[in-house]
Amino acid sequence: MHEIDTKRLPAHIAIIMDGNGRWAKTRMLERVRGHESGADAVRTCVTACRELGIKALSLYAFSEENWRRPGLEVTALMKLLEKYLIEERSEILDNNIRLVASGRIEKLPEKVRRLLYERMEESAANSGMFLNLCLSYTGREEIVDATVKIAELVKSGDLQPEEITAEIFEQHLYVPQLP
């Protein structure tokens, strides 16, 4: 096995969690079995990134478009997320992982949202690695939401249009502290 030059690793890795349904279909399983298998792969990925010293891992777990999937599949995905947030609590806390979330979190079911906020609050002081769950997320919506926040500052007089910079824009993203 080759040695890994950790100096050449990226600070931030992002994974689009796609293909779980197709994986299950090729094995003649229900789609939800594919999502469950994907959740197991997440555990392996998080552990490997943490051990390698990756500063941030973003998991694109549930896009805004996923709300259009059949209701039973959406419900199963939310139950899987709920289970993950419960079962991985000690893994997150014991391994100095800071859980954050990107997306329109307010759209998640109340119980999932509550668990997510609890884990984020419990891990807020952790400094080992960011684990960013992208939920009800699209890049376009993040840009729109940041723009609206900046427009509100301009409207209130707290920011002048000529003061808008890339740094100001970055400060209004969902999780601006991500590398």
C-alpha positions in Angstrom: 0.0 0.0 0.0 1.2 3.5 -0.8 1.8 6.2 1.7 -0.7 9.1 1.4 0.9 12.5 1.2 -1.5 14.4 3.5 -0.1 17.7 2.3 -1.6 17.1 -1.1 -5.1 16.3 0.1 -7.9 18.9 -0.3 -9.2 20.8 2.7 -12.8 20.2 1.7 -14.3 17.1 0.0 -17.9 17.1 -1.3 -19.8 14.0 -2.2 -23.1 13.9 -4.1 -24.9 10.9 -2.8 -26.5 9.7 -6.0 -27.2 6.3 -7.4 -28.5 4.5 -4.3 -31.8 3.7 -6.0 -30.1 2.4 -9.1 -27.8 0.3 -6.9 -30.8 -1.3 -5.2 -32.6 -1.9 -8.6 -29.6 -3.7 -10.1 -29.8 -6.0 -7.0 -33.6 -6.3 -7.3 -34.0 -4.6 -3.9 -36.4 -1.9 -2.8 -35.0 1.7 -3.3 -34.9 2.2 0.4 -32.4 -0.6 0.7 -30.1 1.4 -1.6 -30.4 4.4 0.6 -29.6 2.3 3.7 -26.5 1.0 2.0 -25.6 4.6 1.1 -25.8 5.5 4.8 -23.4 2.7 5.6 -21.0 4.1 3.0 -21.3 7.6 4.7 -20.0 6.1 7.9 -16.9 4.7 6.2 -16.4 8.0 4.3 -16.6 10.2 7.4 -14.2 7.9 9.3 -11.7 7.9 6.5 -11.8 11.7 6.0 -11.4 12.3 9.7 -8.5 9.9 9.9 -6.8 11.6 6.9 -7.2 15.0 8.5 -9.6 16.4 5.9 -11.0 19.7 7.4 -14.5 19.5 5.9 -16.7 16.9 4.3 -19.9 18.0 2.6 -22.5 15.3 1.9 -25.1 16.3 -0.7 -27.7 14.0 1.0 -31.1 15.4 0.0 -31.6 18.0 -2.7 -34.5 20.4 -3.1 -35.6 18.3 -6.1 -35.8 15.2 -3.9 -39.0 16.5 -2.4 -40.6 15.5 -5.7 -39.9 11.9 -5.2 -42.8 9.5 -4.2 -44.0 10.3 -0.7 -43.1 6.9 0.7 -39.5 7.3 -0.5 -39.2 10.8 1.0 -40.6 9.5 4.3 -38.1 6.7 4.2 -35.2 9.1 3.6 -36.3 11.3 6.4 -36.6 8.3 8.8 -33.1 7.3 7.7 -31.7 10.8 8.4 -33.5 10.7 11.8 -31.9 7.3 12.6 -28.4 8.6 11.5 -28.7 11.7 13.7 -29.6 9.5 16.7 -27.2 6.6 16.1 -24.1 8.7 15.1 -24.4 11.1 18.0 -21.5 9.6 20.0 -19.4 9.1 16.8 -19.7 12.8 16.1 -19.1 14.0 19.7 -16.3 11.4 20.5 -14.4 12.2 17.4 -14.4 16.0 17.6 -16.6 16.4 14.5 -18.6 19.6 14.1 -21.9 18.9 12.4 -23.3 21.8 10.3 -26.0 21.9 7.7 -26.6 23.7 4.4 -29.9 24.1 2.8 -33.5 25.1 3.5 -33.6 23.2 6.8 -36.9 24.6 7.7 -38.5 22.3 5.1 -37.4 19.2 7.0 -39.9 17.4 9.3 -40.0 18.9 12.8 -38.5 15.8 14.5 -35.6 15.6 12.0 -35.0 19.4 12.3 -35.0 19.2 16.1 -32.5 16.3 16.1 -30.3 18.1 13.5 -30.2 21.3 15.5 -29.5 19.4 18.7 -26.5 17.6 17.1 -25.3 20.9 15.6 -25.5 22.6 19.0 -23.8 19.7 20.9 -20.9 19.7 18.4 -20.6 23.4 17.9 -17.3 23.6 19.9 -15.7 20.6 18.1 -12.7 21.5 16.0 -11.6 18.3 14.3 -13.6 18.2 11.1 -16.7 19.8 9.7 -19.4 17.4 8.6 -21.7 19.5 6.4 -25.0 17.8 5.6 -26.6 19.4 2.5 -30.3 18.9 3.1 -33.1 20.4 1.0 -30.2 22.0 -0.9 -29.4 23.4 -4.3 -26.6 25.7 -5.1 -28.9 28.2 -6.8 -31.1 28.5 -3.7 -28.0 29.1 -1.6 -27.0 32.0 -4.0 -30.6 33.4 -3.9 -30.8 33.2 -0.1 -27.4 34.9 0.3 -28.4 37.6 -2.2 -31.7 38.2 -0.3 -29.8 38.6 3.0 -27.5 41.1 1.4 -30.3 43.0 -0.2 -32.0 43.3 3.2 -28.9 44.8 4.6 -28.7 47.3 1.7 -32.4 48.1 2.1 -32.0 48.7 5.9 -29.0 51.0 5.3 -26.6 48.7 7.1 -24.6 48.1 3.9 -24.0 50.2 0.9 -24.1 48.5 -2.6 -20.4 49.6 -3.3 -19.4 47.7 -0.1 -20.6 44.3 -1.5 -17.5 42.1 -2.1 -16.9 38.4 -2.6 -16.0 38.3 1.1 -19.4 39.9 2.1 -21.2 37.4 -0.2 -19.3 34.5 1.4 -20.3 35.6 4.9 -24.0 35.1 3.9 -23.7 31.6 2.6 -25.3 28.8 4.7 -22.1 27.8 6.4 -19.5 30.5 5.7 -16.8 29.0 7.9 -16.3 26.0 5.6 -13.0 26.0 3.8 
